[in-house]
Amino acid sequence: MTIENLDMKCAEAGRLVAQQVEEKLINSCLGILQHDGVYAFSLYVKAQKKDAAFENCCETLLQDAALPKDYAKQTSPLYTNLDDIFLAKDILERMLVYARYHVKAKPENAASPLVKPEDV
């Protein structure tokens, strides 16, 4: 069995999110996730219909952590296991924090893509 480095997956997903989503949405999502939980976060992301790539990024990240990707459904198997809920919240929160840092680190008038974590 190989062990996945979920922190690096969160950093990569955060970089992708920072390229696709405004800082305001990242901050809103982080606040909702921290205060209201994974299900409220999933509903908020789903309500932002223009950001399907963001939703897909969240689902892929949860799948990489061996969690059910259908976290937006109230009947998801994710919500039957408290440990899975806390893991999902931690992973999504870490991804959003990394996205926030990537947005802050991005030069204001940069036309080039952000630096990948492996290039640093």
Backbone as ProteinMPNN parsed JSONL, in Angstrom:
{"seq_chain_A": "MTIENLDMKCAEAGRLVAQQVEEKLINSCLGILQHDGVYAFSLYVKAQKKDAAFENCCETLLQDAALPKDYAKQTSPLYTNLDDIFLAKDILERMLVYARYHVKAKPENAASPLVKPEDV", "coords_chain_A": {"N_chain_A": [[0.838, -1.174, 0.0], [0.626, 2.138, -0.929], [1.405, 5.313, 0.397], [-0.302, 8.293, 0.175], [0.628, 11.669, -0.365], [-1.221, 13.892, 0.895], [-1.079, 16.572, 1.491], [0.482, 17.746, -0.517], [-1.207, 17.275, -2.66], [-3.323, 18.892, -1.92], [-2.04, 21.361, -2.099], [-1.49, 21.509, -4.851], [-4.109, 21.401, -5.885], [-5.047, 23.749, -4.731], [-3.487, 25.608, -6.095], [-4.506, 25.315, -8.686], [-7.165, 26.103, -8.258], [-6.758, 28.771, -7.515], [-6.024, 29.856, -9.929], [-8.378, 29.812, -11.337], [-10.491, 30.946, -9.938], [-11.915, 33.774, -8.264], [-10.464, 35.755, -5.62], [-12.289, 36.625, -3.708], [-14.366, 34.706, -3.793], [-12.963, 32.446, -2.937], [-12.332, 33.182, -0.297], [-14.931, 33.42, 0.737], [-15.871, 30.79, 0.491], [-14.083, 29.474, 2.183], [-14.753, 30.592, 4.67], [-17.43, 29.714, 4.929], [-17.052, 26.931, 4.949], [-15.506, 26.613, 7.305], [-17.227, 27.623, 9.306], [-19.781, 26.516, 8.885], [-19.589, 23.939, 7.865], [-19.005, 20.927, 5.842], [-21.179, 20.121, 4.223], [-22.73, 22.495, 3.899], [-20.797, 24.021, 2.626], [-20.568, 22.54, 0.244], [-23.092, 22.975, -0.891], [-22.984, 25.738, -1.305], [-20.875, 25.95, -3.145], [-22.003, 24.537, -5.26], [-24.077, 26.277, -5.864], [-22.745, 28.298, -7.092], [-22.776, 28.375, -10.093], [-21.185, 29.089, -12.243], [-18.674, 28.186, -11.746], [-17.793, 25.467, -12.393], [-15.419, 24.117, -12.741], [-14.112, 24.544, -10.353], [-15.738, 23.123, -8.574], [-15.337, 20.535, -9.607], [-12.64, 20.25, -9.057], [-12.646, 20.137, -6.26], [-14.093, 17.754, -5.872], [-12.359, 15.893, -7.089], [-10.141, 16.1, -5.422], [-11.169, 15.095, -3.003], [-11.712, 12.515, -3.838], [-9.115, 11.602, -4.313], [-8.297, 11.32, -1.723], [-9.549, 9.061, -1.0], [-12.213, 9.371, -0.343], [-15.807, 9.648, -0.599], [-16.878, 11.15, -3.613], [-19.25, 12.407, -4.068], [-20.086, 14.503, -2.331], [-21.916, 16.531, -2.242], [-24.426, 15.597, -2.027], [-27.019, 14.973, 0.233], [-27.411, 12.418, 1.121], [-25.001, 11.205, 0.892], [-22.398, 8.766, 1.33], [-20.314, 9.829, 2.743], [-21.263, 11.291, 4.905], [-21.914, 9.471, 6.84], [-19.865, 8.695, 8.405], [-18.029, 9.969, 10.925], [-15.255, 10.469, 11.092], [-14.553, 10.598, 8.386], [-15.928, 12.895, 7.624], [-14.581, 14.884, 9.097], [-12.016, 14.575, 7.985], [-12.513, 15.252, 5.299], [-13.309, 17.919, 5.642], [-10.943, 19.035, 6.669], [-9.151, 18.599, 4.535], [-10.357, 20.05, 2.414], [-10.357, 22.588, 3.551], [-7.605, 23.064, 3.85], [-6.856, 23.08, 1.141], [-8.208, 25.403, 0.273], [-6.928, 27.347, 1.818], [-4.325, 27.182, 0.784], [-4.967, 28.001, -1.819], [-5.703, 30.613, -1.322], [-3.225, 31.676, -0.495], [-1.789, 31.343, -2.886], [-3.167, 33.113, -4.564], [-2.6, 35.526, -3.27], [0.154, 35.598, -3.66], [0.4, 35.933, -6.334], [1.545, 38.023, -8.884], [0.274, 41.303, -9.585], [-0.129, 42.19, -12.304], [0.428, 39.965, -13.87], [0.892, 37.972, -16.694], [1.672, 35.472, -17.063], [1.331, 31.977, -16.078], [0.899, 30.775, -12.681], [3.645, 29.782, -10.547], [4.529, 26.421, -10.268], [4.338, 24.196, -7.418], [6.429, 22.293, -7.452], [8.429, 23.574, -8.852], [9.6, 25.349, -7.189]], "CA_chain_A": [[0.0, 0.0, 0.0], [1.385, 3.385, -0.971], [0.827, 6.411, 1.167], [-0.432, 9.513, -0.609], [0.918, 12.93, 0.31], [-2.41, 14.701, 0.678], [-0.734, 17.981, 1.583], [0.891, 18.195, -1.85], [-2.411, 17.277, -3.497], [-4.048, 20.109, -1.532], [-1.305, 22.505, -2.643], [-1.716, 21.517, -6.302], [-5.5, 21.783, -6.103], [-5.127, 25.161, -4.377], [-2.908, 26.369, -7.204], [-5.475, 25.293, -9.786], [-8.312, 26.921, -7.859], [-6.338, 30.172, -7.544], [-5.981, 30.285, -11.326], [-9.707, 29.787, -11.929], [-11.52, 31.534, -9.084], [-11.573, 35.049, -7.632], [-10.105, 35.69, -4.2], [-13.501, 36.816, -2.907], [-15.055, 33.42, -3.702], [-12.129, 31.573, -2.105], [-12.539, 33.595, 1.094], [-16.309, 33.071, 1.117], [-15.939, 29.331, 0.648], [-13.33, 29.105, 3.384], [-15.57, 30.973, 5.828], [-18.581, 28.816, 5.019], [-16.551, 25.614, 5.35], [-15.083, 26.65, 8.706], [-18.317, 27.932, 10.228], [-21.016, 25.761, 8.67], [-19.308, 22.551, 7.567], [-18.786, 20.413, 4.492], [-22.409, 20.109, 3.427], [-23.04, 23.884, 3.542], [-19.795, 24.384, 1.626], [-20.906, 21.899, -1.036], [-24.251, 23.677, -1.439], [-22.541, 27.048, -1.764], [-20.099, 25.75, -4.376], [-22.958, 24.147, -6.293], [-24.85, 27.462, -6.219], [-21.896, 29.108, -7.974], [-22.835, 27.568, -11.318], [-20.146, 29.476, -13.197], [-17.393, 27.617, -11.328], [-17.834, 24.006, -12.441], [-14.05, 23.622, -12.589], [-13.836, 24.579, -8.911], [-16.463, 21.984, -7.999], [-14.639, 19.319, -10.043], [-11.371, 20.199, -8.332], [-12.969, 19.675, -4.897], [-14.467, 16.341, -5.962], [-11.152, 15.124, -7.386], [-9.316, 16.099, -4.217], [-11.773, 14.151, -2.059], [-11.524, 11.176, -4.393], [-7.713, 11.251, -4.076], [-8.19, 10.96, -0.309], [-10.387, 7.858, -0.842], [-13.5, 9.769, 0.223], [-16.824, 9.732, -1.642], [-16.832, 12.443, -4.291], [-20.596, 12.989, -4.145], [-20.305, 15.157, -1.039], [-22.982, 17.53, -2.341], [-25.709, 14.94, -1.768], [-27.262, 14.794, 1.662], [-27.363, 10.982, 1.401], [-23.657, 10.724, 0.572], [-21.771, 7.928, 2.366], [-19.377, 10.646, 3.515], [-21.901, 11.794, 6.116], [-22.196, 8.385, 7.783], [-18.656, 8.425, 9.177], [-17.543, 11.237, 11.475], [-13.848, 10.644, 10.723], [-14.525, 11.031, 6.988], [-16.38, 14.292, 7.572], [-13.486, 15.735, 9.571], [-10.941, 14.514, 7.003], [-12.945, 16.044, 4.146], [-13.259, 19.338, 6.027], [-9.544, 19.419, 6.789], [-8.555, 18.61, 3.201], [-10.911, 21.179, 1.664], [-9.884, 23.812, 4.193], [-6.191, 23.224, 3.495], [-6.817, 23.465, -0.266], [-8.632, 26.796, 0.165], [-5.867, 28.178, 2.396], [-3.274, 27.238, -0.229], [-5.471, 28.824, -2.917], [-5.615, 32.003, -0.868], [-1.816, 32.074, -0.56], [-1.412, 31.457, -4.297], [-3.735, 34.366, -5.076], [-1.834, 36.631, -2.676], [1.507, 35.583, -4.204], [0.351, 36.221, -7.759], [1.763, 39.435, -9.216], [-0.957, 41.967, -10.022], [-0.273, 42.275, -13.756], [1.134, 38.825, -14.46], [0.221, 37.281, -17.776], [2.136, 34.089, -17.037], [0.683, 31.17, -15.024], [1.595, 30.704, -11.396], [4.716, 28.813, -10.412], [4.108, 25.155, -9.669], [5.087, 23.918, -6.177], [7.644, 21.531, -7.687], [9.419, 24.463, -9.441], [10.16, 26.194, -6.133]], "C_chain_A": [[0.889, 1.246, 0.0], [0.638, 4.465, -0.205], [0.845, 7.669, 0.305], [-0.04, 10.718, 0.247], [-0.235, 13.879, 0.018], [-2.109, 16.194, 0.75], [-0.309, 18.516, 0.218], [-0.285, 18.206, -2.815], [-3.259, 18.507, -3.189], [-3.371, 21.349, -2.118], [-1.53, 22.622, -4.146], [-3.144, 21.939, -6.623], [-5.701, 23.259, -5.773], [-4.571, 26.054, -5.468], [-3.879, 26.44, -8.373], [-6.687, 26.171, -9.479], [-7.96, 28.404, -7.947], [-6.281, 30.72, -8.963], [-7.38, 30.467, -11.907], [-10.741, 30.628, -11.194], [-11.015, 32.843, -8.479], [-11.276, 34.85, -6.148], [-11.338, 35.811, -3.307], [-14.256, 35.496, -2.726], [-14.278, 32.439, -2.828], [-12.348, 31.898, -0.63], [-13.935, 33.239, 1.588], [-16.434, 31.576, 1.381], [-15.22, 28.87, 1.911], [-14.133, 29.432, 4.639], [-16.762, 30.056, 6.016], [-18.147, 27.432, 5.486], [-16.197, 25.596, 6.832], [-16.255, 26.819, 9.673], [-19.519, 26.997, 10.105], [-20.804, 24.311, 8.253], [-19.281, 22.202, 6.087], [-20.051, 20.483, 3.652], [-22.809, 21.521, 3.002], [-22.066, 24.394, 2.479], [-20.167, 23.811, 0.266], [-22.113, 22.575, -1.685], [-23.855, 25.044, -2.0], [-21.766, 26.937, -3.075], [-21.027, 25.385, -5.527], [-23.791, 25.345, -6.761], [-24.066, 28.403, -7.135], [-21.745, 28.381, -9.302], [-21.725, 27.899, -12.317], [-18.808, 28.811, -12.894], [-17.433, 26.091, -11.269], [-16.438, 23.412, -12.265], [-13.653, 23.575, -11.115], [-14.492, 23.389, -8.227], [-15.772, 20.67, -8.354], [-13.317, 19.147, -9.309], [-11.587, 19.681, -6.907], [-13.299, 18.187, -4.906], [-13.254, 15.458, -6.208], [-10.259, 15.014, -6.163], [-9.86, 15.113, -3.185], [-11.609, 12.71, -2.543], [-10.091, 10.695, -4.167], [-7.481, 10.823, -2.634], [-9.044, 9.74, 0.025], [-11.693, 8.17, -0.117], [-14.524, 9.819, -0.912], [-16.832, 11.116, -2.285], [-18.191, 13.128, -4.343], [-20.985, 13.665, -2.826], [-21.427, 16.18, -1.068], [-24.36, 16.921, -2.1], [-25.855, 14.691, -0.272], [-27.175, 13.326, 2.064], [-25.995, 10.374, 1.094], [-23.127, 9.828, 1.693], [-20.77, 8.69, 3.225], [-19.963, 11.031, 4.865], [-22.292, 10.697, 7.103], [-21.013, 8.087, 8.697], [-18.063, 9.76, 9.63], [-16.082, 11.501, 11.102], [-13.72, 11.131, 9.279], [-14.95, 12.487, 6.847], [-15.25, 15.224, 8.001], [-12.315, 15.738, 8.6], [-11.292, 15.365, 5.788], [-12.863, 17.532, 4.456], [-11.819, 19.824, 6.086], [-8.884, 19.542, 5.417], [-9.051, 19.818, 2.401], [-10.432, 22.514, 2.233], [-8.428, 24.087, 3.82], [-6.041, 23.667, 2.038], [-7.175, 24.943, -0.438], [-7.593, 27.753, 0.749], [-4.713, 28.296, 1.404], [-3.709, 28.09, -1.415], [-5.366, 30.299, -2.553], [-4.181, 32.504, -0.93], [-1.346, 32.226, -2.004], [-1.938, 32.749, -4.9], [-2.943, 35.557, -4.547], [-0.438, 36.735, -3.289], [1.547, 35.948, -5.682], [0.598, 37.708, -7.995], [0.498, 40.037, -9.828], [-1.157, 41.92, -11.532], [0.426, 41.125, -14.463], [0.289, 38.181, -15.549], [0.61, 35.808, -17.782], [1.42, 33.319, -15.929], [1.529, 31.157, -13.764], [2.673, 29.64, -11.412], [4.172, 27.566, -9.742], [4.934, 24.9, -8.417], [6.384, 23.169, -6.418], [8.749, 22.372, -8.32], [10.13, 25.298, -8.396], [11.307, 25.515, -5.472]], "O_chain_A": [[1.789, 1.382, 0.829], [-0.592, 4.507, -0.177], [1.887, 8.055, -0.226], [-0.346, 10.77, 1.438], [-0.225, 14.587, -0.99], [-2.811, 16.996, 0.134], [-0.697, 19.621, -0.163], [-0.351, 19.062, -3.697], [-3.848, 19.098, -4.094], [-4.043, 22.272, -2.577], [-1.738, 23.723, -4.657], [-3.368, 22.742, -7.529], [-6.45, 23.948, -6.465], [-5.111, 27.126, -5.74], [-4.056, 27.497, -8.979], [-7.171, 26.896, -10.348], [-8.773, 29.207, -8.403], [-6.47, 31.918, -9.175], [-7.549, 31.205, -12.878], [-11.767, 30.986, -11.772], [-9.822, 32.993, -8.217], [-11.766, 33.916, -5.513], [-11.414, 35.164, -2.262], [-14.733, 35.2, -1.63], [-14.875, 31.684, -2.06], [-12.529, 30.998, 0.19], [-14.102, 32.806, 2.728], [-17.03, 31.156, 2.372], [-15.695, 27.982, 2.618], [-14.183, 28.627, 5.569], [-17.072, 29.662, 7.14], [-18.809, 26.828, 6.329], [-16.555, 24.654, 7.54], [-16.264, 26.215, 10.746], [-20.197, 26.717, 11.094], [-21.75, 23.523, 8.284], [-19.498, 23.043, 5.214], [-19.996, 20.867, 2.484], [-23.192, 21.724, 1.849], [-22.457, 25.105, 1.553], [-20.094, 24.506, -0.747], [-22.149, 22.73, -2.906], [-24.344, 25.451, -3.053], [-21.971, 27.725, -3.998], [-20.855, 25.871, -6.645], [-24.168, 25.414, -7.931], [-24.651, 29.205, -7.863], [-20.682, 27.831, -9.592], [-21.372, 27.063, -13.147], [-17.896, 28.871, -13.719], [-17.145, 25.494, -10.231], [-16.29, 22.328, -11.702], [-12.94, 22.668, -10.687], [-13.872, 22.724, -7.397], [-15.636, 19.79, -7.504], [-12.923, 18.029, -8.978], [-10.797, 18.879, -6.409], [-12.836, 17.442, -4.042], [-13.13, 14.391, -5.606], [-9.687, 13.957, -5.898], [-9.092, 14.379, -2.562], [-11.393, 11.8, -1.743], [-9.869, 9.523, -3.866], [-6.567, 10.048, -2.355], [-9.242, 9.42, 1.197], [-12.214, 7.34, 0.628], [-14.149, 10.011, -2.069], [-16.797, 12.131, -1.589], [-18.265, 14.321, -4.636], [-22.064, 13.43, -2.284], [-21.849, 16.654, -0.014], [-25.349, 17.644, -1.983], [-24.917, 14.251, 0.393], [-26.897, 13.019, 3.223], [-25.858, 9.152, 1.043], [-23.373, 10.094, 2.869], [-20.419, 8.241, 4.316], [-19.242, 11.092, 5.861], [-22.943, 10.981, 8.108], [-21.138, 7.319, 9.651], [-17.648, 10.575, 8.807], [-15.714, 12.643, 10.825], [-12.877, 11.977, 8.981], [-14.389, 13.225, 6.037], [-14.991, 16.234, 7.347], [-11.68, 16.774, 8.401], [-10.451, 16.12, 5.299], [-12.401, 18.318, 3.628], [-11.512, 20.913, 5.601], [-8.139, 20.49, 5.169], [-8.255, 20.525, 1.783], [-10.139, 23.449, 1.487], [-8.068, 25.223, 3.51], [-5.21, 24.52, 1.726], [-6.524, 25.655, -1.202], [-7.401, 28.851, 0.227], [-4.179, 29.387, 1.202], [-2.895, 28.833, -1.964], [-4.985, 31.128, -3.38], [-3.936, 33.628, -1.366], [-0.584, 33.143, -2.312], [-1.235, 33.41, -5.663], [-2.65, 36.491, -5.294], [0.097, 37.835, -3.425], [2.614, 36.241, -6.222], [-0.054, 38.555, -7.385], [-0.255, 39.344, -10.511], [-2.263, 41.635, -11.992], [0.963, 41.309, -15.555], [-0.887, 37.883, -15.342], [-0.044, 34.991, -18.43], [0.955, 33.915, -14.957], [2.715, 31.484, -13.784], [2.616, 28.701, -12.206], [3.436, 27.653, -8.759], [6.087, 25.323, -8.336], [7.352, 23.368, -5.684], [9.902, 21.942, -8.332], [11.165, 25.897, -8.686], [11.91, 26.073, -4.556]]}, "name": "protein", "num_of_chains": 1, "seq": "MTIENLDMKCAEAGRLVAQQVEEKLINSCLGILQHDGVYAFSLYVKAQKKDAAFENCCETLLQDAALPKDYAKQTSPLYTNLDDIFLAKDILERMLVYARYHVKAKPENAASPLVKPEDV"}
